[in-house]
Amino acid sequence: MAPDSGHRLADVEDDGGRALHERLLRGEPTAPSDLANLYLEPLIGWLRHHYPHDDEALLDTVAITLILKVGKEPAQYDPDRSTLSTYLRMAARGDVKNARQSGRRRAARQVPLENVELRSPTRNRAWVSAADPAEARLIQQAQAARCAVILLDVEGEYSCLHEPTEDARMLAALDHRGIPAAGLSQMWLCHLVGRESANPDHPSRAAFSLRFERLSPYAIAELLDLTDPQRQRFHQAYDAAVALLRDLRIFPQPGQPDDEQLALEWDELESGYPRIELRLLMDVIAAGKLLVEKGDKESLRPGYPALQSDEARAKLLARVGPITKSDSSPASWRALLGKLASLVRLKVFDRGQDEAGRPVRPLNFEKLLQPGAVTVIDLSDTGSPVVSNLVIADLLRGIQETQDAAYARFEAARRQGGTQEAPTRALIVIEEAHEFLSAERIDKMPVLFGQVARIARRGRKRWLGLVFVTQLPQHLPRELFGLVNSYVLHKIADPQVVATLRRTVSGIDDSLWKRLPGLAPGQAIVAFPHLARPLLVTMDPAPSKLRLVD
C-alpha cells in the first residue's frame, strides 16, 4: 500500500516549487530537508500507485535518490518548463525504467536458490570498508520499510549516511548488483552537548543533554564502579536527597496529587527520582563529608539553588546528620565525592544551552520513533566508556518507555473499537557492543543488562528490535547470546573465537564453520528463524557514504 501522505504530489505546492527551487540554488542549509519533507512521501505514494507490480523497496529507493539528487543539483530542474512535482514524476518514470533494466541484468547473473552457497565473488574484492557495508544497507532497507532506526555509533563511521557513496570501488560493486547509490533521507545526527561530532557539516545535526533524573541510582553505582562501602554511602545520600526535595517542596509539590502518585510509583531500579539533580546529590555528599570530618558547618556552600538560604542549609544538615552519626571514614566520603565530581566535570547533565548559548534539549524519543526516521547517536568524542554507557542506558530506557506507551494506546483503542495508529517498528543498532556489554563487566552491571534483556524479550511484542554489532564476539557475555535469535557472521580468522562461537551459536553445520575463516569480503553466514537452515550468502554493498573507508 502507498504511504498515507495526506495529499497528492501536485497538491504540495502553490507556486510550482519555484520558491523552494530558488532556496536550493542559493544553497540555504534547510532547503534540502524542506524538499524531502514536502515531496518525498507524495512521490513515493505516486510511484506505488502507478507501478503497483514493482518492488516497493525499489520504488522507495528511486524516490529517495531523486530527491537527494535534486537537492544536491537543483540546476537540473527548470521551473519555467514545468512545476517541480511534474518534473519529479517525469524523472522518476525514467529512473524506474533504468532500475528495471538493471534488475533484469542482475537477475540474469543470479544462481538458483538451491545453489545458494556461493563461490568467493571476485567482484567483491574491489570494496573493503572499516565500517560494515552490510549494516549500512540494512539501515537503508529498514528505512524503506518505514521502520525507525536508532544507531549508536561509537566511532562516527555512520555520520555521513545521508550522502550517497562516492567511493569508486563501492560504486562499481553497486552497479554490478544493480543497486543505485543513495543517501538516507530523514536522517538526524545527534551528539552529546560539549562534544564534537564526526560530521560537523551534517544538515540535521543537534546536541543533546542528559537528564540526571532519568538514571537509576543503581545504574549510576554500576557505571561508576563504586566499592561496597561507597555504594552504601551513595544510596544513603540519594535517599537523603529525595527527602530534601520533599522538605523543600520541590517534589512532590503540595496540593499536586499527580506528583504524589509519581513519588509512590517510583521504581529506583528503573529510573531516578523525579526532579533530582546531580548538583543536589553533590551537596548532600559534600555535607556528609563535612560532618564526618567534623568540619565547620558554616563553611558549607551548597551549589543547588534551593539550598542557598540558612533555613535550607539547616534542612540539608538535618537530613545528612543521621546517616553520618556512626560513620568514621572520611576517606570513603572523599572518594565518593570524587567519583561523583567526575560526572559533574562531564557537563552533560541538565544543560539548557551549550557553550555558545544555543539551546540544548534532551533526546526526544517520540521524534526518534517516527516512521522512516534514522537517528545516528554520534559517541565518537565522548572520551570515556562511562559517558557512552550513560547515553546508551538512558536511550534504551527512553525508547522502551515510549514504545510501551504507544503500544498501550494502540491496544486500548483496539479494545474499545476505535482507531489508533500502530506503533512504529523500531530497530536499535548498538555498534561495538562489547564495549557496552562485556563479559568482564556483566556481573557488575546487572541493572543495565536487565534493560537490554527486557527490550530483547519484549521487543517482538512491541515491534522493537535490537542489533548487536561487534568485531570481538568473544568478549560478549554468554547471557547475551541467549537473547539473540538471528546471526550474520562475517569472516573470523581467529580459531579460538570461532570455537567459542560454535559452542554458543547452534544450528550451523560443520561445513559452514570451516568456511568462516576464509570468507571473502561481502560474504557472510546467516542464520535466521525463518530459514530452514543457515546459508552462505553475499551481502549487498553500501549505497550510502561511510567514513573511514579503506
Secondary structure, DSSP 8 states (H G I E B T S, - for coil): -----SS-GGGS-SSTTHHHHHHHHHT-TTHHHHHHHHHHHHHHHHHHHH-TTS-HHHHHHHHHHHHHHHHH-GGG--TTTS-HHHHHHHHHHHHHHHHHHHHHHHHHH---GGG-S----GGGGG---SS-HHHHHHHHHHHHTT-EEEEEESSSTTTTTTSB---HHHHHHHHHHT------SSEEEEEETTS--S-TT-TTEEEEEB-GGGS-HHHHHHHTT--HHHHHHHHHHHHHHHHHHHHTT-SS-TT-HHHHHHHHH--TTTS--TT--HHHHHHHHHHHHHHHTT--GGG----SGGG-SHHHHHHHHHHHHHHHTT---HHHHHHHHHHHHHHHHH--BS-SB-TTS-B-EE--HHHHTSTT-EEEEE-TT--SHHHHHHHHHHHHHHHHHHHHHHHHHHHHHHHTT--------EEEEETTHHHHS-TTTGGG-HHHHHHHHHHHHHHHHHTEEEEE--S-GGGS-HHHHTT---EEE-----HHHHHHHHHHS-S--HHHHHHGGG--TTEEEEE-TTSSS-EEEE----SB--SS--
